[in-house]
Amino acid sequence: MGSAGRLAFGTGGGLALADPARGEMTTFDARDLPGGTVLALEPDAAGGLWLGFEEGGLAHVDAQDRVTQVGARQPFPPGIAI
């Protein structure tokens, strides 16, 4: 389960967040994320998700679906803790 009762699916093409209660799907692809192939998903205490990518890098998707990319050139932003 992802944030707010949604199901999170990491794929070879990005991330899909399904909301069964609303019948909605939100998707993110390599244009939104540091890579396209999601290898790891980890929910956090604030209702967001951490993502790890085959291509390298991390991303955080918060409960409002805002994406923060983290990698060698993008240090962890203030207020984000793992």
N, C-alpha and C positions, 0 to 999 in steps of 0.2 A: 504494500500500500504506500502511496505517496502522500503528498500534502492534502489535507482536507478530505480524506476518504477516497481520493482518486487512486487509480491503479497506474503504476509507472512501468513503461516498457522501454528498455534500451535495445536498440536495433543496430544493424549495419548502416542505417540511414539517418540515425539521430535518436530522438526521444519522443515518445508519445505518452501523454497523460490522459487517461480515460476517466470520465466522471459518470459512473453508471446511474446515479440518481437523476442526473440531468440529461443523460443521453448525449453528452458532448465529448469531443476529443480535441485536445490541443497538441500540436506537433512543433518540434524544433528540429532543424537540420543543420548541416555544416555551415550554412550562412549565419546561423545564430550561435553556434557552438564552436569550440576550438578544434573539433574533429567530427567525423561522421559516425564512427563506429564506437558505440558506448559499450564498455567492458564492465563497468562497475557503477552501481547505484547505492547510495546510502542516505536514508532520511536523517534529518536533523531535528532537534528539539523545537525549532521555531516553525516547523511545517514545510521546510524546504527540502531540496534534494541536492546532494553532491554527486557529480558525475565524473568518471574517469574514462579516458579515451585511448583507443589503440594507437592513434596518431600522436599521443602525448598530450599533456595538459589536463587541467581540471576545470570544471564549471560548477557554479552554484545557481540553482533555480529556486527563487524564493516563493513563498506562498501566493504572491501576486503575479507569478510567472515572469519576473524580471531575471535576466540572465547576467551573471558576473563571470567573466572568464579569468582563470588564474593559470599562469604558466611561468616559464623562466623569465619572460619580459613583463609579466603582470603579477606583481606581488599580491599577497592577500590584502584586500582592502580593509580599512578600519571598520570594526564592528563585526567582522566575520571571523568566527573561531571554529576550529574543527576539534 
